[in-house]
């Protein structure tokens, strides 16, 4: 029987592997969000990779869960490569946003200024994308902003979209005021 020398780096890598396995196994199957899961509209490859998935831009659509008649579309970069395929790559904060009135606007409940409309994880640890909703009461306009943040350090990259509340057809004679529902 031969004796092998103790190698501290074996223990170090073993602990990291155990930690990684634990994190992946405890990772929730569904991302944190305020709205329903967004609908994938389409994806376009931006960076070709030979043996692994390409980097892509993905455009999604979702309805505001608290304001009937408003839909938002956002485009996010999705990392390819093996890290992206395994869900280990940290996604960048470049996110664009467009929100529009798609029917008569009806508020389902009262809410706070800057309340999350949607949020989604953007990395294995601590980074998330958020779409928040507010009200410009003076102009009767819903304002949506998308940004990403981390536990320690946020990102100044953001995008804003506004939805003026307008009558929708002849049957929509009474236009609700966002200031009565969002404080």
C-alpha positions in Angstrom: 0.0 0.0 0.0 1.4 3.4 -0.9 1.0 6.6 1.0 -0.1 9.7 -1.0 1.0 13.1 0.2 -1.8 15.4 1.5 -2.5 18.1 -1.1 -4.4 21.1 0.2 -5.6 22.1 -3.2 -7.5 18.8 -3.6 -9.6 19.7 -0.5 -10.1 23.3 -1.8 -11.5 22.1 -5.1 -13.5 19.4 -3.5 -15.2 22.1 -1.2 -15.9 24.3 -4.2 -17.4 21.4 -6.2 -19.6 20.5 -3.2 -20.7 24.2 -2.8 -21.5 24.4 -6.5 -23.5 21.2 -6.4 -25.4 22.4 -3.4 -26.2 25.7 -5.0 -27.4 24.1 -8.2 -29.5 21.6 -6.4 -31.1 24.4 -4.2 -31.6 26.7 -7.2 -35.4 27.3 -7.6 -36.9 25.8 -10.8 -38.9 29.0 -11.4 -37.3 32.4 -11.4 -38.6 35.0 -8.9 -41.2 37.2 -10.6 -44.2 39.4 -9.9 -46.0 38.7 -13.2 -46.6 35.5 -15.1 -43.7 34.1 -17.0 -43.0 36.2 -20.1 -43.7 34.8 -23.6 -40.7 34.3 -25.8 -41.4 36.2 -29.0 -38.1 35.4 -30.8 -34.3 35.0 -30.4 -31.5 36.1 -32.7 -27.9 34.9 -32.5 -25.3 37.6 -32.1 -22.0 35.7 -31.5 -21.3 32.4 -33.2 -19.6 29.7 -31.1 -18.2 26.5 -32.6 -19.1 23.8 -30.1 -21.5 25.4 -27.7 -24.6 27.5 -27.9 -24.3 31.0 -29.5 -24.8 34.3 -27.6 -28.3 35.6 -28.4 -30.7 38.5 -28.0 -34.1 37.3 -26.8 -37.3 39.4 -27.0 -40.1 38.6 -24.5 -43.7 39.9 -24.0 -45.7 40.1 -20.8 -48.9 41.6 -19.6 -48.9 43.8 -16.5 -50.5 41.6 -13.8 -52.1 44.6 -11.9 -53.1 46.8 -14.9 -55.3 45.3 -17.5 -54.7 46.6 -21.0 -51.0 47.2 -20.8 -48.3 44.9 -22.3 -44.5 45.3 -22.2 -41.8 43.8 -24.4 -38.2 43.6 -23.4 -35.0 42.3 -25.0 -32.3 40.8 -23.0 -28.9 39.3 -24.0 -28.4 35.6 -23.3 -24.9 34.3 -22.9 -24.0 31.2 -24.9 -21.0 29.0 -24.4 -20.8 26.2 -21.9 -21.3 28.6 -18.9 -24.5 30.0 -20.5 -25.8 26.5 -21.4 -25.2 25.4 -17.8 -26.8 28.6 -16.4 -23.5 29.7 -14.7 -22.8 32.8 -16.8 -23.6 36.2 -15.4 -25.8 38.0 -17.8 -25.0 41.6 -18.7 -27.3 44.4 -17.7 -28.2 45.7 -21.3 -32.0 45.4 -21.3 -34.4 47.4 -23.5 -38.1 47.9 -22.7 -41.2 49.1 -24.5 -44.7 49.2 -23.0 -48.0 50.0 -24.7 -51.7 50.2 -24.1 -53.3 47.2 -25.8 -56.9 47.6 -24.6 -59.0 49.5 -22.1 -56.9 50.2 -19.0 -58.4 48.9 -15.7 -56.5 48.8 -12.4 -57.0 45.6 -10.5 -55.6 46.8 -7.2 -53.9 49.7 -5.5 -50.1 49.7 -5.5 -47.1 51.7 -4.6 -44.8 53.8 -6.8 -41.9 51.8 -8.1 -43.5 48.4 -7.3 -42.1 45.4 -9.1 -44.2 44.4 -12.1 -41.7 41.6 -13.0 -38.4 40.3 -11.8 -36.1 37.5 -13.0 -32.7 36.1 -12.0 -29.8 37.1 -14.3 -27.0 35.1 -12.7 -26.5 32.2 -10.4 -25.8 34.5 -7.5 -27.5 37.7 -6.5 -28.2 39.5 -9.8 -31.7 40.1 -11.0 -33.6 42.1 -13.6 -36.6 44.1 -12.4 -39.4 45.9 -14.3 -41.0 48.4 -11.9 -44.2 50.5 -12.4 -45.0 54.0 -11.4 -47.5 56.8 -12.1 -47.0 60.3 -13.4 -50.3 61.5 -11.9 -50.0 65.0 -13.4 -50.0 63.6 -17.0 -52.0 60.4 -16.2 -49.2 58.3 -17.6 -48.0 54.9 -16.4 -44.2 54.7 -16.3 -42.2 51.5 -16.5 -38.5 51.1 -15.9 -36.2 48.1 -16.3 -32.9 47.7 -14.5 -30.7 45.1 -13.1 -29.2 44.9 -9.6 -26.9 42.9 -7.5 -26.8 42.3 -3.7 -23.7 44.5 -3.4 -23.5 46.7 -6.5 -26.2 47.7 -8.9 -26.0 48.8 -12.5 -26.8 52.3 -13.8 -28.0 50.7 -17.1 -31.8 51.0 -17.5 -34.6 51.7 -19.9 -37.8 53.5 -19.4 -41.2 53.3 -21.3 -44.4 55.3 -20.7 -48.0 54.5 -21.4 -50.4 57.4 -21.6 -53.8 56.3 -20.3 -56.2 57.0 -23.2 -59.8 56.0 -24.0 -60.0 52.7 -25.9 -63.0 52.8 -28.3 -66.4 54.3 -27.9 -67.4 52.0 -25.0 -64.4 53.3 -22.9 -65.8 56.7 -22.1 -64.4 56.9 -18.5 -60.7 56.9 -18.4 -59.2 55.8 -15.0 -56.6 58.0 -13.3 -53.4 56.2 -12.3 -52.9 58.6 -9.4 -56.0 57.0 -7.7 -54.4 53.6 -7.8 -50.7 54.1 -7.5 -49.3 56.1 -4.6 
